[in-house]
Amino acid sequence: CNPIKTADREFRCSREITKQLVDLILSQQPSLDGINNIQIQKIKQDLKNEKNTILQEQCDTIKKQLPPKSRKCLLLAAEQGASSWLTALPLQELRYSLNQQEFR
């Protein structure tokens, strides 16, 4: 992601999330009792959903530009559990377990 393209949005998000705190600081409040944590969590969730939507649209645009074979490879690699074979232990009873000599 290019920070030049996302900086304005990230700054706007930061200002929205910290608005209540900034208001308390500017009004010289001695405690944080004026902060509504539930509202802040809702703002964070809304902004996260907005960002996910933007990223999904960018991903879809990139996928459409790929050749069909590359697109298919990308979709297969992104499937749930696609990389699980990298961490799976070989089963000796199915004769998938190789010793060092057999591996070479």
Jmol script that loads the backbone (N, CA, C; Angstrom):
load data "model"
ATOM      1  N   CYS A   1       0.833  -1.181   0.000  1.00  0.00           N
ATOM      2  CA  CYS A   1       0.000   0.000   0.000  1.00  0.00           C
ATOM      3  C   CYS A   1       0.880   1.247   0.000  1.00  0.00           C
ATOM      4  N   ASN A   2       0.523   2.183  -0.808  1.00  0.00           N
ATOM      5  CA  ASN A   2       1.271   3.425  -0.908  1.00  0.00           C
ATOM      6  C   ASN A   2       0.815   4.378   0.197  1.00  0.00           C
ATOM      7  N   PRO A   3       1.709   4.771   1.116  1.00  0.00           N
ATOM      8  CA  PRO A   3       1.315   5.649   2.221  1.00  0.00           C
ATOM      9  C   PRO A   3       0.810   7.016   1.749  1.00  0.00           C
ATOM     10  N   ILE A   4       1.255   7.452   0.596  1.00  0.00           N
ATOM     11  CA  ILE A   4       0.789   8.736   0.078  1.00  0.00           C
ATOM     12  C   ILE A   4      -0.714   8.667  -0.224  1.00  0.00           C
ATOM     13  N   LYS A   5      -1.155   7.519  -0.707  1.00  0.00           N
ATOM     14  CA  LYS A   5      -2.569   7.361  -1.048  1.00  0.00           C
ATOM     15  C   LYS A   5      -3.443   7.121   0.181  1.00  0.00           C
ATOM     16  N   THR A   6      -2.878   6.553   1.243  1.00  0.00           N
ATOM     17  CA  THR A   6      -3.687   6.207   2.413  1.00  0.00           C
ATOM     18  C   THR A   6      -3.541   7.186   3.578  1.00  0.00           C
ATOM     19  N   ALA A   7      -2.604   8.111   3.495  1.00  0.00           N
ATOM     20  CA  ALA A   7      -2.325   9.004   4.627  1.00  0.00           C
ATOM     21  C   ALA A   7      -3.531   9.854   5.011  1.00  0.00           C
ATOM     22  N   ASP A   8      -4.235  10.416   4.049  1.00  0.00           N
ATOM     23  CA  ASP A   8      -5.388  11.266   4.367  1.00  0.00           C
ATOM     24  C   ASP A   8      -6.474  10.486   5.102  1.00  0.00           C
ATOM     25  N   ARG A   9      -6.741   9.282   4.616  1.00  0.00           N
ATOM     26  CA  ARG A   9      -7.765   8.463   5.257  1.00  0.00           C
ATOM     27  C   ARG A   9      -7.344   8.056   6.664  1.00  0.00           C
ATOM     28  N   GLU A  10      -6.102   7.640   6.818  1.00  0.00           N
ATOM     29  CA  GLU A  10      -5.606   7.224   8.131  1.00  0.00           C
ATOM     30  C   GLU A  10      -5.632   8.395   9.119  1.00  0.00           C
ATOM     31  N   PHE A  11      -5.294   9.587   8.648  1.00  0.00           N
ATOM     32  CA  PHE A  11      -5.332  10.772   9.512  1.00  0.00           C
ATOM     33  C   PHE A  11      -6.757  11.071   9.938  1.00  0.00           C
ATOM     34  N   ARG A  12      -7.706  10.982   8.983  1.00  0.00           N
ATOM     35  CA  ARG A  12      -9.122  11.208   9.310  1.00  0.00           C
ATOM     36  C   ARG A  12      -9.608  10.191  10.344  1.00  0.00           C
ATOM     37  N   CYS A  13      -9.217   8.945  10.179  1.00  0.00           N
ATOM     38  CA  CYS A  13      -9.604   7.898  11.133  1.00  0.00           C
ATOM     39  C   CYS A  13      -9.032   8.176  12.517  1.00  0.00           C
ATOM     40  N   SER A  14      -7.787   8.571  12.560  1.00  0.00           N
ATOM     41  CA  SER A  14      -7.142   8.877  13.830  1.00  0.00           C
ATOM     42  C   SER A  14      -7.860  10.024  14.538  1.00  0.00           C
ATOM     43  N   ARG A  15      -8.238  11.035  13.778  1.00  0.00           N
ATOM     44  CA  ARG A  15      -8.940  12.179  14.376  1.00  0.00           C
ATOM     45  C   ARG A  15     -10.307  11.764  14.903  1.00  0.00           C
ATOM     46  N   GLU A  16     -11.012  10.903  14.173  1.00  0.00           N
ATOM     47  CA  GLU A  16     -12.332  10.449  14.625  1.00  0.00           C
ATOM     48  C   GLU A  16     -12.222   9.638  15.918  1.00  0.00           C
ATOM     49  N   ILE A  17     -11.229   8.766  15.986  1.00  0.00           N
ATOM     50  CA  ILE A  17     -11.072   7.902  17.152  1.00  0.00           C
ATOM     51  C   ILE A  17     -10.666   8.706  18.390  1.00  0.00           C
ATOM     52  N   THR A  18      -9.830   9.707  18.216  1.00  0.00           N
ATOM     53  CA  THR A  18      -9.297  10.452  19.366  1.00  0.00           C
ATOM     54  C   THR A  18     -10.065  11.739  19.656  1.00  0.00           C
ATOM     55  N   LYS A  19     -11.159  12.009  18.953  1.00  0.00           N
ATOM     56  CA  LYS A  19     -11.902  13.260  19.123  1.00  0.00           C
ATOM     57  C   LYS A  19     -12.337  13.484  20.567  1.00  0.00           C
ATOM     58  N   GLN A  20     -12.889  12.474  21.223  1.00  0.00           N
ATOM     59  CA  GLN A  20     -13.351  12.638  22.608  1.00  0.00           C
ATOM     60  C   GLN A  20     -12.190  12.981  23.545  1.00  0.00           C
ATOM     61  N   LEU A  21     -11.075  12.327  23.356  1.00  0.00           N
ATOM     62  CA  LEU A  21      -9.905  12.592  24.184  1.00  0.00           C
ATOM     63  C   LEU A  21      -9.382  14.015  23.951  1.00  0.00           C
ATOM     64  N   VAL A  22      -9.333  14.432  22.703  1.00  0.00           N
ATOM     65  CA  VAL A  22      -8.883  15.792  22.383  1.00  0.00           C
ATOM     66  C   VAL A  22      -9.808  16.823  23.023  1.00  0.00           C
ATOM     67  N   ASP A  23     -11.116  16.566  22.961  1.00  0.00           N
ATOM     68  CA  ASP A  23     -12.069  17.489  23.577  1.00  0.00           C
ATOM     69  C   ASP A  23     -11.853  17.594  25.084  1.00  0.00           C
ATOM     70  N   LEU A  24     -11.574  16.466  25.733  1.00  0.00           N
ATOM     71  CA  LEU A  24     -11.296  16.491  27.178  1.00  0.00           C
ATOM     72  C   LEU A  24     -10.018  17.269  27.481  1.00  0.00           C
ATOM     73  N   ILE A  25      -9.021  17.090  26.685  1.00  0.00           N
ATOM     74  CA  ILE A  25      -7.752  17.806  26.892  1.00  0.00           C
ATOM     75  C   ILE A  25      -7.953  19.305  26.705  1.00  0.00           C
ATOM     76  N   LEU A  26      -8.664  19.677  25.646  1.00  0.00           N
ATOM     77  CA  LEU A  26      -8.883  21.097  25.378  1.00  0.00           C
ATOM     78  C   LEU A  26      -9.732  21.770  26.456  1.00  0.00           C
ATOM     79  N   SER A  27     -10.643  21.010  27.050  1.00  0.00           N
ATOM     80  CA  SER A  27     -11.480  21.578  28.115  1.00  0.00           C
ATOM     81  C   SER A  27     -10.836  21.433  29.491  1.00  0.00           C
ATOM     82  N   GLN A  28      -9.602  20.927  29.518  1.00  0.00           N
ATOM     83  CA  GLN A  28      -8.811  20.828  30.759  1.00  0.00           C
ATOM     84  C   GLN A  28      -9.482  19.949  31.825  1.00  0.00           C
ATOM     85  N   GLN A  29     -10.120  18.875  31.386  1.00  0.00           N
ATOM     86  CA  GLN A  29     -10.759  17.951  32.331  1.00  0.00           C
ATOM     87  C   GLN A  29      -9.696  17.138  33.061  1.00  0.00           C
ATOM     88  N   PRO A  30      -9.825  16.993  34.382  1.00  0.00           N
ATOM     89  CA  PRO A  30      -8.808  16.273  35.147  1.00  0.00           C
ATOM     90  C   PRO A  30      -8.923  14.742  35.062  1.00  0.00           C
ATOM     91  N   SER A  31     -10.048  14.234  34.547  1.00  0.00           N
ATOM     92  CA  SER A  31     -10.202  12.780  34.470  1.00  0.00           C
ATOM     93  C   SER A  31     -10.724  12.384  33.098  1.00  0.00           C
ATOM     94  N   LEU A  32     -10.733  11.088  32.862  1.00  0.00           N
ATOM     95  CA  LEU A  32     -11.189  10.548  31.581  1.00  0.00           C
ATOM     96  C   LEU A  32     -12.629  10.044  31.653  1.00  0.00           C
ATOM     97  N   ASP A  33     -13.372  10.536  32.628  1.00  0.00           N
ATOM     98  CA  ASP A  33     -14.749  10.064  32.805  1.00  0.00           C
ATOM     99  C   ASP A  33     -15.666  10.451  31.649  1.00  0.00           C
ATOM    100  N   GLY A  34     -15.300  11.465  30.897  1.00  0.00           N
ATOM    101  CA  GLY A  34     -16.140  11.927  29.795  1.00  0.00           C
ATOM    102  C   GLY A  34     -16.006  11.116  28.525  1.00  0.00           C
ATOM    103  N   ILE A  35     -15.172  10.090  28.539  1.00  0.00           N
ATOM    104  CA  ILE A  35     -14.969   9.274  27.340  1.00  0.00           C
ATOM    105  C   ILE A  35     -15.972   8.131  27.308  1.00  0.00           C
ATOM    106  N   ASN A  36     -16.638   7.981  26.166  1.00  0.00           N
ATOM    107  CA  ASN A  36     -17.604   6.903  25.970  1.00  0.00           C
ATOM    108  C   ASN A  36     -16.899   5.780  25.202  1.00  0.00           C
ATOM    109  N   ASN A  37     -16.413   4.787  25.936  1.00  0.00           N
ATOM    110  CA  ASN A  37     -15.647   3.692  25.312  1.00  0.00           C
ATOM    111  C   ASN A  37     -16.473   2.877  24.328  1.00  0.00           C
ATOM    112  N   ILE A  38     -17.755   2.738  24.591  1.00  0.00           N
ATOM    113  CA  ILE A  38     -18.615   1.981  23.675  1.00  0.00           C
ATOM    114  C   ILE A  38     -18.716   2.697  22.338  1.00  0.00           C
ATOM    115  N   GLN A  39     -18.861   4.017  22.390  1.00  0.00           N
ATOM    116  CA  GLN A  39     -18.933   4.794  21.155  1.00  0.00           C
ATOM    117  C   GLN A  39     -17.607   4.736  20.398  1.00  0.00           C
ATOM    118  N   ILE A  40     -16.491   4.785  21.111  1.00  0.00           N
ATOM    119  CA  ILE A  40     -15.183   4.702  20.474  1.00  0.00           C
ATOM    120  C   ILE A  40     -14.994   3.341  19.804  1.00  0.00           C
ATOM    121  N   GLN A  41     -15.417   2.279  20.476  1.00  0.00           N
ATOM    122  CA  GLN A  41     -15.316   0.943  19.884  1.00  0.00           C
ATOM    123  C   GLN A  41     -16.165   0.833  18.622  1.00  0.00           C
ATOM    124  N   LYS A  42     -17.358   1.459  18.639  1.00  0.00           N
ATOM    125  CA  LYS A  42     -18.217   1.448  17.448  1.00  0.00           C
ATOM    126  C   LYS A  42     -17.551   2.221  16.308  1.00  0.00           C
ATOM    127  N   ILE A  43     -16.951   3.365  16.611  1.00  0.00           N
ATOM    128  CA  ILE A  43     -16.251   4.146  15.587  1.00  0.00           C
ATOM    129  C   ILE A  43     -15.108   3.320  14.998  1.00  0.00           C
ATOM    130  N   LYS A  44     -14.333   2.657  15.863  1.00  0.00           N
ATOM    131  CA  LYS A  44     -13.222   1.824  15.397  1.00  0.00           C
ATOM    132  C   LYS A  44     -13.720   0.708  14.490  1.00  0.00           C
ATOM    133  N   GLN A  45     -14.811   0.059  14.881  1.00  0.00           N
ATOM    134  CA  GLN A  45     -15.354  -1.045  14.080  1.00  0.00           C
ATOM    135  C   GLN A  45     -15.852  -0.543  12.736  1.00  0.00           C
ATOM    136  N   ASP A  46     -16.541   0.604  12.732  1.00  0.00           N
ATOM    137  CA  ASP A  46     -17.033   1.174  11.472  1.00  0.00           C
ATOM    138  C   ASP A  46     -15.873   1.523  10.542  1.00  0.00           C
ATOM    139  N   LEU A  47     -14.822   2.120  11.095  1.00  0.00           N
ATOM    140  CA  LEU A  47     -13.665   2.487  10.289  1.00  0.00           C
ATOM    141  C   LEU A  47     -12.930   1.249   9.768  1.00  0.00           C
ATOM    142  N   LYS A  48     -12.877   0.214  10.600  1.00  0.00           N
ATOM    143  CA  LYS A  48     -12.245  -1.040  10.177  1.00  0.00           C
ATOM    144  C   LYS A  48     -13.038  -1.674   9.029  1.00  0.00           C
ATOM    145  N   ASN A  49     -14.362  -1.668   9.146  1.00  0.00           N
ATOM    146  CA  ASN A  49     -15.206  -2.217   8.078  1.00  0.00           C
ATOM    147  C   ASN A  49     -15.034  -1.421   6.786  1.00  0.00           C
ATOM    148  N   GLU A  50     -14.950  -0.098   6.920  1.00  0.00           N
ATOM    149  CA  GLU A  50     -14.744   0.762   5.742  1.00  0.00           C
ATOM    150  C   GLU A  50     -13.404   0.443   5.075  1.00  0.00           C
ATOM    151  N   LYS A  51     -12.366   0.263   5.884  1.00  0.00           N
ATOM    152  CA  LYS A  51     -11.043  -0.052   5.342  1.00  0.00           C
ATOM    153  C   LYS A  51     -11.046  -1.422   4.661  1.00  0.00           C
ATOM    154  N   ASN A  52     -11.700  -2.399   5.285  1.00  0.00           N
ATOM    155  CA  ASN A  52     -11.786  -3.736   4.685  1.00  0.00           C
ATOM    156  C   ASN A  52     -12.504  -3.703   3.343  1.00  0.00           C
ATOM    157  N   THR A  53     -13.542  -2.885   3.235  1.00  0.00           N
ATOM    158  CA  THR A  53     -14.272  -2.747   1.979  1.00  0.00           C
ATOM    159  C   THR A  53     -13.372  -2.159   0.900  1.00  0.00           C
ATOM    160  N   ILE A  54     -12.623  -1.123   1.265  1.00  0.00           N
ATOM    161  CA  ILE A  54     -11.705  -0.486   0.307  1.00  0.00           C
ATOM    162  C   ILE A  54     -10.645  -1.487  -0.153  1.00  0.00           C
ATOM    163  N   LEU A  55     -10.064  -2.225   0.800  1.00  0.00           N
ATOM    164  CA  LEU A  55      -9.031  -3.199   0.449  1.00  0.00           C
ATOM    165  C   LEU A  55      -9.586  -4.331  -0.406  1.00  0.00           C
ATOM    166  N   GLN A  56     -10.811  -4.756  -0.118  1.00  0.00           N
ATOM    167  CA  GLN A  56     -11.431  -5.818  -0.913  1.00  0.00           C
ATOM    168  C   GLN A  56     -11.671  -5.342  -2.340  1.00  0.00           C
ATOM    169  N   GLU A  57     -12.101  -4.086  -2.493  1.00  0.00           N
ATOM    170  CA  GLU A  57     -12.308  -3.536  -3.840  1.00  0.00           C
ATOM    171  C   GLU A  57     -10.983  -3.473  -4.599  1.00  0.00           C
ATOM    172  N   GLN A  58      -9.912  -3.065  -3.923  1.00  0.00           N
ATOM    173  CA  GLN A  58      -8.601  -3.021  -4.562  1.00  0.00           C
ATOM    174  C   GLN A  58      -8.144  -4.421  -4.964  1.00  0.00           C
ATOM    175  N   CYS A  59      -8.382  -5.387  -4.101  1.00  0.00           N
ATOM    176  CA  CYS A  59      -8.014  -6.775  -4.381  1.00  0.00           C
ATOM    177  C   CYS A  59      -8.789  -7.299  -5.594  1.00  0.00           C
ATOM    178  N   ASP A  60     -10.074  -7.006  -5.648  1.00  0.00           N
ATOM    179  CA  ASP A  60     -10.894  -7.449  -6.775  1.00  0.00           C
ATOM    180  C   ASP A  60     -10.417  -6.820  -8.084  1.00  0.00           C
ATOM    181  N   THR A  61     -10.029  -5.557  -8.032  1.00  0.00           N
ATOM    182  CA  THR A  61      -9.516  -4.874  -9.226  1.00  0.00           C
ATOM    183  C   THR A  61      -8.240  -5.545  -9.724  1.00  0.00           C
ATOM    184  N   ILE A  62      -7.354  -5.870  -8.795  1.00  0.00           N
ATOM    185  CA  ILE A  62      -6.098  -6.535  -9.168  1.00  0.00           C
ATOM    186  C   ILE A  62      -6.380  -7.918  -9.756  1.00  0.00           C
ATOM    187  N   LYS A  63      -7.294  -8.664  -9.126  1.00  0.00           N
ATOM    188  CA  LYS A  63      -7.629 -10.001  -9.625  1.00  0.00           C
ATOM    189  C   LYS A  63      -8.171  -9.955 -11.048  1.00  0.00           C
ATOM    190  N   LYS A  64      -8.979  -8.934 -11.343  1.00  0.00           N
ATOM    191  CA  LYS A  64      -9.559  -8.816 -12.688  1.00  0.00           C
ATOM    192  C   LYS A  64      -8.491  -8.547 -13.741  1.00  0.00           C
ATOM    193  N   GLN A  65      -7.372  -7.941 -13.340  1.00  0.00           N
ATOM    194  CA  GLN A  65      -6.316  -7.616 -14.279  1.00  0.00           C
ATOM    195  C   GLN A  65      -5.367  -8.790 -14.526  1.00  0.00           C
ATOM    196  N   LEU A  66      -5.438  -9.820 -13.701  1.00  0.00           N
ATOM    197  CA  LEU A  66      -4.553 -10.971 -13.857  1.00  0.00           C
ATOM    198  C   LEU A  66      -5.000 -11.865 -15.007  1.00  0.00           C
ATOM    199  N   PRO A  67      -4.048 -12.545 -15.630  1.00  0.00           N
ATOM    200  CA  PRO A  67      -4.430 -13.559 -16.621  1.00  0.00           C
ATOM    201  C   PRO A  67      -5.196 -14.695 -15.916  1.00  0.00           C
ATOM    202  N   PRO A  68      -6.045 -15.410 -16.629  1.00  0.00           N
ATOM    203  CA  PRO A  68      -6.873 -16.454 -16.003  1.00  0.00           C
ATOM    204  C   PRO A  68      -6.076 -17.483 -15.192  1.00  0.00           C
ATOM    205  N   LYS A  69      -4.933 -17.917 -15.711  1.00  0.00           N
ATOM    206  CA  LYS A  69      -4.153 -18.931 -15.005  1.00  0.00           C
ATOM    207  C   LYS A  69      -3.609 -18.377 -13.680  1.00  0.00           C
ATOM    208  N   SER A  70      -3.108 -17.158 -13.686  1.00  0.00           N
ATOM    209  CA  SER A  70      -2.597 -16.530 -12.464  1.00  0.00           C
ATOM    210  C   SER A  70      -3.728 -16.284 -11.472  1.00  0.00           C
ATOM    211  N   ARG A  71      -4.899 -15.891 -11.985  1.00  0.00           N
ATOM    212  CA  ARG A  71      -6.061 -15.650 -11.125  1.00  0.00           C
ATOM    213  C   ARG A  71      -6.469 -16.936 -10.416  1.00  0.00           C
ATOM    214  N   LYS A  72      -6.458 -18.050 -11.150  1.00  0.00           N
ATOM    215  CA  LYS A  72      -6.820 -19.342 -10.570  1.00  0.00           C
ATOM    216  C   LYS A  72      -5.818 -19.743  -9.494  1.00  0.00           C
ATOM    217  N   CYS A  73      -4.528 -19.534  -9.747  1.00  0.00           N
ATOM    218  CA  CYS A  73      -3.488 -19.842  -8.753  1.00  0.00           C
ATOM    219  C   CYS A  73      -3.669 -19.010  -7.496  1.00  0.00           C
ATOM    220  N   LEU A  74      -3.978 -17.734  -7.675  1.00  0.00           N
ATOM    221  CA  LEU A  74      -4.190 -16.852  -6.534  1.00  0.00           C
ATOM    222  C   LEU A  74      -5.387 -17.286  -5.707  1.00  0.00           C
ATOM    223  N   LEU A  75      -6.471 -17.652  -6.375  1.00  0.00           N
ATOM    224  CA  LEU A  75      -7.669 -18.107  -5.663  1.00  0.00           C
ATOM    225  C   LEU A  75      -7.405 -19.395  -4.892  1.00  0.00           C
ATOM    226  N   LEU A  76      -6.663 -20.322  -5.490  1.00  0.00           N
ATOM    227  CA  LEU A  76      -6.341 -21.573  -4.801  1.00  0.00           C
ATOM    228  C   LEU A  76      -5.433 -21.331  -3.606  1.00  0.00           C
ATOM    229  N   ALA A  77      -4.468 -20.428  -3.753  1.00  0.00           N
ATOM    230  CA  ALA A  77      -3.550 -20.131  -2.653  1.00  0.00           C
ATOM    231  C   ALA A  77      -4.250 -19.415  -1.512  1.00  0.00           C
ATOM    232  N   ALA A  78      -5.336 -18.706  -1.801  1.00  0.00           N
ATOM    233  CA  ALA A  78      -6.045 -17.943  -0.780  1.00  0.00           C
ATOM    234  C   ALA A  78      -7.118 -18.765  -0.062  1.00  0.00           C
ATOM    235  N   GLU A  79      -7.362 -19.988  -0.513  1.00  0.00           N
ATOM    236  CA  GLU A  79      -8.384 -20.824   0.130  1.00  0.00           C
ATOM    237  C   GLU A  79      -7.996 -21.158   1.563  1.00  0.00           C
ATOM    238  N   GLN A  80      -9.004 -21.383   2.377  1.00  0.00           N
ATOM    239  CA  GLN A  80      -8.800 -21.760   3.774  1.00  0.00           C
ATOM    240  C   GLN A  80      -8.017 -23.071   3.841  1.00  0.00           C
ATOM    241  N   GLY A  81      -6.918 -23.082   4.585  1.00  0.00           N
ATOM    242  CA  GLY A  81      -6.119 -24.284   4.764  1.00  0.00           C
ATOM    243  C   GLY A  81      -5.171 -24.586   3.618  1.00  0.00           C
ATOM    244  N   ALA A  82      -5.018 -23.649   2.687  1.00  0.00           N
ATOM    245  CA  ALA A  82      -4.166 -23.903   1.523  1.00  0.00           C
ATOM    246  C   ALA A  82      -2.705 -24.123   1.907  1.00  0.00           C
ATOM    247  N   SER A  83      -2.274 -23.531   3.010  1.00  0.00           N
ATOM    248  CA  SER A  83      -0.868 -23.678   3.397  1.00  0.00           C
ATOM    249  C   SER A  83      -0.687 -24.689   4.524  1.00  0.00           C
ATOM    250  N   SER A  84      -1.730 -25.390   4.898  1.00  0.00           N
ATOM    251  CA  SER A  84      -1.619 -26.311   6.030  1.00  0.00           C
ATOM    252  C   SER A  84      -0.676 -27.476   5.754  1.00  0.00           C
ATOM    253  N   TRP A  85      -0.486 -27.823   4.500  1.00  0.00           N
ATOM    254  CA  TRP A  85       0.418 -28.927   4.193  1.00  0.00           C
ATOM    255  C   TRP A  85       1.852 -28.585   4.576  1.00  0.00           C
ATOM    256  N   LEU A  86       2.176 -27.312   4.705  1.00  0.00           N
ATOM    257  CA  LEU A  86       3.536 -26.918   5.063  1.00  0.00           C
ATOM    258  C   LEU A  86       3.877 -27.274   6.507  1.00  0.00           C
ATOM    259  N   THR A  87       2.852 -27.344   7.352  1.00  0.00           N
ATOM    260  CA  THR A  87       3.093 -27.614   8.771  1.00  0.00           C
ATOM    261  C   THR A  87       2.587 -28.989   9.203  1.00  0.00           C
ATOM    262  N   ALA A  88       2.028 -29.759   8.294  1.00  0.00           N
ATOM    263  CA  ALA A  88       1.507 -31.073   8.640  1.00  0.00           C
ATOM    264  C   ALA A  88       2.655 -32.064   8.850  1.00  0.00           C
ATOM    265  N   LEU A  89       2.500 -32.896   9.848  1.00  0.00           N
ATOM    266  CA  LEU A  89       3.495 -33.928  10.100  1.00  0.00           C
ATOM    267  C   LEU A  89       3.192 -35.151   9.236  1.00  0.00           C
ATOM    268  N   PRO A  90       4.190 -35.742   8.612  1.00  0.00           N
ATOM    269  CA  PRO A  90       3.942 -36.939   7.796  1.00  0.00           C
ATOM    270  C   PRO A  90       3.538 -38.122   8.678  1.00  0.00           C
ATOM    271  N   LEU A  91       2.630 -38.928   8.180  1.00  0.00           N
ATOM    272  CA  LEU A  91       2.134 -40.072   8.942  1.00  0.00           C
ATOM    273  C   LEU A  91       2.936 -41.317   8.605  1.00  0.00           C
ATOM    274  N   GLN A  92       3.526 -41.906   9.635  1.00  0.00           N
ATOM    275  CA  GLN A  92       4.335 -43.110   9.451  1.00  0.00           C
ATOM    276  C   GLN A  92       3.465 -44.275   8.985  1.00  0.00           C
ATOM    277  N   GLU A  93       2.248 -44.398   9.516  1.00  0.00           N
ATOM    278  CA  GLU A  93       1.396 -45.532   9.168  1.00  0.00           C
ATOM    279  C   GLU A  93       0.950 -45.502   7.710  1.00  0.00           C
ATOM    280  N   LEU A  94       0.943 -44.308   7.093  1.00  0.00           N
ATOM    281  CA  LEU A  94       0.601 -44.212   5.673  1.00  0.00           C
ATOM    282  C   LEU A  94       1.852 -44.183   4.797  1.00  0.00           C
ATOM    283  N   ARG A  95       2.989 -44.420   5.420  1.00  0.00           N
ATOM    284  CA  ARG A  95       4.281 -44.485   4.754  1.00  0.00           C
ATOM    285  C   ARG A  95       4.655 -43.156   4.088  1.00  0.00           C
ATOM    286  N   TYR A  96       4.200 -42.070   4.711  1.00  0.00           N
ATOM    287  CA  TYR A  96       4.573 -40.748   4.233  1.00  0.00           C
ATOM    288  C   TYR A  96       5.817 -40.238   4.944  1.00  0.00           C
ATOM    289  N   SER A  97       6.238 -40.929   5.974  1.00  0.00           N
ATOM    290  CA  SER A  97       7.383 -40.506   6.745  1.00  0.00           C
ATOM    291  C   SER A  97       8.664 -41.040   6.097  1.00  0.00           C
ATOM    292  N   LEU A  98       9.547 -40.149   5.713  1.00  0.00           N
ATOM    293  CA  LEU A  98      10.793 -40.538   5.065  1.00  0.00           C
ATOM    294  C   LEU A  98      11.967 -40.257   6.003  1.00  0.00           C
ATOM    295  N   ASN A  99      12.914 -41.200   6.014  1.00  0.00           N
ATOM    296  CA  ASN A  99      14.130 -40.913   6.771  1.00  0.00           C
ATOM    297  C   ASN A  99      15.061 -40.123   5.874  1.00  0.00           C
ATOM    298  N   GLN A 100      16.221 -39.767   6.406  1.00  0.00           N
ATOM    299  CA  GLN A 100      17.127 -38.901   5.663  1.00  0.00           C
ATOM    300  C   GLN A 100      17.601 -39.546   4.349  1.00  0.00           C
ATOM    301  N   GLN A 101      17.866 -40.831   4.349  1.00  0.00           N
ATOM    302  CA  GLN A 101      18.343 -41.496   3.140  1.00  0.00           C
ATOM    303  C   GLN A 101      17.242 -41.583   2.094  1.00  0.00           C
ATOM    304  N   GLU A 102      16.019 -41.866   2.494  1.00  0.00           N
ATOM    305  CA  GLU A 102      14.917 -41.979   1.555  1.00  0.00           C
ATOM    306  C   GLU A 102      14.558 -40.608   0.963  1.00  0.00           C
ATOM    307  N   PHE A 103      14.767 -39.561   1.744  1.00  0.00           N
ATOM    308  CA  PHE A 103      14.419 -38.236   1.289  1.00  0.00           C
ATOM    309  C   PHE A 103      15.291 -37.799   0.125  1.00  0.00           C
ATOM    310  N   ARG A 104      16.558 -38.186   0.136  1.00  0.00           N
ATOM    311  CA  ARG A 104      17.493 -37.797  -0.930  1.00  0.00           C
ATOM    312  C   ARG A 104      17.141 -38.558  -2.156  1.00  0.00           C
TER     313      ARG A 104
END
end "model"
wireframe off; spacefill off
backbone 0.3
color backbone group
